[in-house]
Amino acid sequence: MKAKELRDLSLDELEAKERELRGELFNARVKHSTGQLENTAKLRTVRRDVARLETVLREKHGAKP
């Protein structure tokens, strides 16, 4: 997911997307630990998507790090 696509979403949509991605990341970690995850690169991509999402949320809230 691109940052530009995320910036076009509203705050409510971003927060919903964050919950969705965090759930997906949790499930991927569980599958990885049990040996059921076939595409291990998914962990990296989902983790980066969560980071992008947090960055955009921080920009929209106007918070300073």
mmCIF file of the C-alpha atoms, coordinates in Angstrom:
data_MODEL
# 
_entry.id   MODEL 
# 
loop_
_atom_site.group_PDB 
_atom_site.id 
_atom_site.type_symbol 
_atom_site.label_atom_id 
_atom_site.label_alt_id 
_atom_site.label_comp_id 
_atom_site.label_asym_id 
_atom_site.label_entity_id 
_atom_site.label_seq_id 
_atom_site.pdbx_PDB_ins_code 
_atom_site.Cartn_x 
_atom_site.Cartn_y 
_atom_site.Cartn_z 
_atom_site.occupancy 
_atom_site.B_iso_or_equiv 
_atom_site.pdbx_formal_charge 
_atom_site.auth_seq_id 
_atom_site.auth_comp_id 
_atom_site.auth_asym_id 
_atom_site.auth_atom_id 
_atom_site.pdbx_PDB_model_num 
ATOM 1  C CA . MET A 1 1  ? 0.000   0.000   0.000  1.00 0.00 ? 1  MET A CA 1 
ATOM 2  C CA . LYS A 1 2  ? 1.357   3.385   -0.972 1.00 0.00 ? 2  LYS A CA 1 
ATOM 3  C CA . ALA A 1 3  ? 1.496   6.362   1.384  1.00 0.00 ? 3  ALA A CA 1 
ATOM 4  C CA . LYS A 1 4  ? -0.340  8.478   -1.181 1.00 0.00 ? 4  LYS A CA 1 
ATOM 5  C CA . GLU A 1 5  ? -3.287  6.077   -1.082 1.00 0.00 ? 5  GLU A CA 1 
ATOM 6  C CA . LEU A 1 6  ? -3.323  6.281   2.709  1.00 0.00 ? 6  LEU A CA 1 
ATOM 7  C CA . ARG A 1 7  ? -3.284  10.079  2.712  1.00 0.00 ? 7  ARG A CA 1 
ATOM 8  C CA . ASP A 1 8  ? -6.492  10.082  0.665  1.00 0.00 ? 8  ASP A CA 1 
ATOM 9  C CA . LEU A 1 9  ? -8.378  8.184   3.395  1.00 0.00 ? 9  LEU A CA 1 
ATOM 10 C CA . SER A 1 10 ? -10.260 9.800   6.290  1.00 0.00 ? 10 SER A CA 1 
ATOM 11 C CA . LEU A 1 11 ? -9.201  9.371   9.923  1.00 0.00 ? 11 LEU A CA 1 
ATOM 12 C CA . ASP A 1 12 ? -11.924 6.786   10.576 1.00 0.00 ? 12 ASP A CA 1 
ATOM 13 C CA . GLU A 1 13 ? -10.884 4.786   7.530  1.00 0.00 ? 13 GLU A CA 1 
ATOM 14 C CA . LEU A 1 14 ? -7.232  4.968   8.571  1.00 0.00 ? 14 LEU A CA 1 
ATOM 15 C CA . GLU A 1 15 ? -7.992  3.716   12.066 1.00 0.00 ? 15 GLU A CA 1 
ATOM 16 C CA . ALA A 1 16 ? -10.065 0.854   10.654 1.00 0.00 ? 16 ALA A CA 1 
ATOM 17 C CA . LYS A 1 17 ? -7.245  -0.014  8.259  1.00 0.00 ? 17 LYS A CA 1 
ATOM 18 C CA . GLU A 1 18 ? -4.781  0.016   11.162 1.00 0.00 ? 18 GLU A CA 1 
ATOM 19 C CA . ARG A 1 19 ? -6.890  -2.472  13.125 1.00 0.00 ? 19 ARG A CA 1 
ATOM 20 C CA . GLU A 1 20 ? -7.138  -4.668  10.042 1.00 0.00 ? 20 GLU A CA 1 
ATOM 21 C CA . LEU A 1 21 ? -3.392  -4.608  9.369  1.00 0.00 ? 21 LEU A CA 1 
ATOM 22 C CA . ARG A 1 22 ? -2.469  -5.243  13.005 1.00 0.00 ? 22 ARG A CA 1 
ATOM 23 C CA . GLY A 1 23 ? -4.779  -8.273  13.010 1.00 0.00 ? 23 GLY A CA 1 
ATOM 24 C CA . GLU A 1 24 ? -3.219  -9.489  9.795  1.00 0.00 ? 24 GLU A CA 1 
ATOM 25 C CA . LEU A 1 25 ? 0.264   -9.039  11.265 1.00 0.00 ? 25 LEU A CA 1 
ATOM 26 C CA . PHE A 1 26 ? -0.705  -10.954 14.402 1.00 0.00 ? 26 PHE A CA 1 
ATOM 27 C CA . ASN A 1 27 ? -2.100  -13.834 12.351 1.00 0.00 ? 27 ASN A CA 1 
ATOM 28 C CA . ALA A 1 28 ? 1.021   -13.924 10.169 1.00 0.00 ? 28 ALA A CA 1 
ATOM 29 C CA . ARG A 1 29 ? 3.254   -14.055 13.253 1.00 0.00 ? 29 ARG A CA 1 
ATOM 30 C CA . VAL A 1 30 ? 1.258   -16.918 14.732 1.00 0.00 ? 30 VAL A CA 1 
ATOM 31 C CA . LYS A 1 31 ? 1.384   -18.845 11.453 1.00 0.00 ? 31 LYS A CA 1 
ATOM 32 C CA . HIS A 1 32 ? 5.112   -18.186 11.155 1.00 0.00 ? 32 HIS A CA 1 
ATOM 33 C CA . SER A 1 33 ? 5.799   -19.481 14.652 1.00 0.00 ? 33 SER A CA 1 
ATOM 34 C CA . THR A 1 34 ? 3.805   -22.647 14.000 1.00 0.00 ? 34 THR A CA 1 
ATOM 35 C CA . GLY A 1 35 ? 5.431   -23.214 10.611 1.00 0.00 ? 35 GLY A CA 1 
ATOM 36 C CA . GLN A 1 36 ? 2.265   -22.653 8.590  1.00 0.00 ? 36 GLN A CA 1 
ATOM 37 C CA . LEU A 1 37 ? 3.268   -19.389 6.885  1.00 0.00 ? 37 LEU A CA 1 
ATOM 38 C CA . GLU A 1 38 ? 4.425   -20.137 3.350  1.00 0.00 ? 38 GLU A CA 1 
ATOM 39 C CA . ASN A 1 39 ? 5.226   -16.584 2.259  1.00 0.00 ? 39 ASN A CA 1 
ATOM 40 C CA . THR A 1 40 ? 7.551   -15.270 4.970  1.00 0.00 ? 40 THR A CA 1 
ATOM 41 C CA . ALA A 1 41 ? 8.006   -11.984 3.101  1.00 0.00 ? 41 ALA A CA 1 
ATOM 42 C CA . LYS A 1 42 ? 4.447   -11.153 4.138  1.00 0.00 ? 42 LYS A CA 1 
ATOM 43 C CA . LEU A 1 43 ? 5.676   -10.359 7.662  1.00 0.00 ? 43 LEU A CA 1 
ATOM 44 C CA . ARG A 1 44 ? 7.974   -7.676  6.306  1.00 0.00 ? 44 ARG A CA 1 
ATOM 45 C CA . THR A 1 45 ? 5.429   -6.119  3.963  1.00 0.00 ? 45 THR A CA 1 
ATOM 46 C CA . VAL A 1 46 ? 2.656   -5.983  6.565  1.00 0.00 ? 46 VAL A CA 1 
ATOM 47 C CA . ARG A 1 47 ? 5.017   -4.545  9.180  1.00 0.00 ? 47 ARG A CA 1 
ATOM 48 C CA . ARG A 1 48 ? 6.048   -1.804  6.747  1.00 0.00 ? 48 ARG A CA 1 
ATOM 49 C CA . ASP A 1 49 ? 2.427   -1.092  5.853  1.00 0.00 ? 49 ASP A CA 1 
ATOM 50 C CA . VAL A 1 50 ? 1.653   -0.628  9.553  1.00 0.00 ? 50 VAL A CA 1 
ATOM 51 C CA . ALA A 1 51 ? 4.587   1.785   9.857  1.00 0.00 ? 51 ALA A CA 1 
ATOM 52 C CA . ARG A 1 52 ? 3.389   3.785   6.832  1.00 0.00 ? 52 ARG A CA 1 
ATOM 53 C CA . LEU A 1 53 ? -0.087  3.924   8.280  1.00 0.00 ? 53 LEU A CA 1 
ATOM 54 C CA . GLU A 1 54 ? 1.192   5.150   11.652 1.00 0.00 ? 54 GLU A CA 1 
ATOM 55 C CA . THR A 1 55 ? 3.188   7.862   9.891  1.00 0.00 ? 55 THR A CA 1 
ATOM 56 C CA . VAL A 1 56 ? 0.163   9.102   7.966  1.00 0.00 ? 56 VAL A CA 1 
ATOM 57 C CA . LEU A 1 57 ? -1.991  9.010   11.115 1.00 0.00 ? 57 LEU A CA 1 
ATOM 58 C CA . ARG A 1 58 ? 0.636   11.061  12.957 1.00 0.00 ? 58 ARG A CA 1 
ATOM 59 C CA . GLU A 1 59 ? 0.670   13.579  10.093 1.00 0.00 ? 59 GLU A CA 1 
ATOM 60 C CA . LYS A 1 60 ? -3.104  13.889  10.111 1.00 0.00 ? 60 LYS A CA 1 
ATOM 61 C CA . HIS A 1 61 ? -3.284  14.300  13.891 1.00 0.00 ? 61 HIS A CA 1 
ATOM 62 C CA . GLY A 1 62 ? -0.568  16.934  13.725 1.00 0.00 ? 62 GLY A CA 1 
ATOM 63 C CA . ALA A 1 63 ? 1.413   15.386  16.563 1.00 0.00 ? 63 ALA A CA 1 
ATOM 64 C CA . LYS A 1 64 ? 5.103   15.946  16.968 1.00 0.00 ? 64 LYS A CA 1 
ATOM 65 C CA . PRO A 1 65 ? 7.250   12.851  17.654 1.00 0.00 ? 65 PRO A CA 1 
# 
